[in-house]
């Protein structure tokens, strides 16, 4: 498959501060790629470099095979949607959608056609004669997306477009964005700090930290086989439970905890030696009740805190001196102080070298 966007050895510095460092990334035609990371990791900066809003220090950017490193934003064939809606308050929705096209001297008939198509796709046809002040937050964001849509470009860039919306609207618009991508099949690059958005929207996720991509892969790969301790801790809500111990003869040991790693898929089995390791176990991979009795490793823990969430219940406990979380059925009768038998399958865990923090 041809690449839609290619980034080669990209550097960006503000004075002596390096924001992006020797970054390389290929984004396939029609792919939905999410740049995910905490605040300050460089994800929005990278998006602004692709858009041409920031001048890179070194490296090259190609869009559809064309070197656009020094091209103006208007010459890059991109449409951008920002966190703030940035609509013109004095114009109607139709005016906002058509403004850029009028400036670009697009024929009137084509403007009408593009605006009508975008309005139909985003279901904002009844709103075309309203002004932004008469719209809800979700409607305004649809208009902002529509303004990028009418440009009829190959690549859409989204910079945290849902972060100003309330929780329910975010979910609704997230579904609409996924539908939009399925319908248009354009390349979309989406910046967010919200891992749920990343997991649900992306074909691939680039997890970023300190201007570097820590892991690039499908949501399934990032969730089940995090490449390092940072990704493992960042992905998942709540995050993984971690225990530091020793790997001895294919078995994880810490105090009274002995976890045979039989069935665990090592990245490179030939390079695995006895060493200090950290094992990560997702709360959803811890079982209770009848399933615990069948698990390879069983233990008892005392409940410290219970968080009922409706569909399930998050239970906080202590396991070998470490905070340890697991999920139970939403209707499970569990209270603080209860003793619960838990079961763990170490093969479903993730092993990391304690010094390098890389996955074993």
ZINORGI-V542490 format. One line per field, one symbol per residue. ss: DSSP state (H for helix, E for strand, C for the rest). Layout:
ss->???
This chain:
ss->CCEEEEEEEEEEEECCEEEEEEEEEEEECCCEEEEECCCCCCHHHHHHHHHCCCCCCEEEEEECCEECCCCCHHHCCEEEECCCCCCCCCCEHHHHHHHHHHHCCCCHHHHHHHHHHHHHHCCCHHHCCCEHHHCCHHHHHHHHHHHHHCCCCCEEEEECCCCCCCHHHHHHHHHHHHHHHHHHCCEEEEEECCHHHHHHHCCEEEEEECCEEEEEECHHHHHHCCCEHHHHHHCCCCCCEEEEEEEECCEEEECCEEEECCCCCCCCHHHCCCEEEEEEECHHHEEECHHHHHCCEEEEEEEEEEEECCCEEEEEEEECCEEEEEEEECCCCCCCCCEEEEEECHHHCEEEECCCCEEC
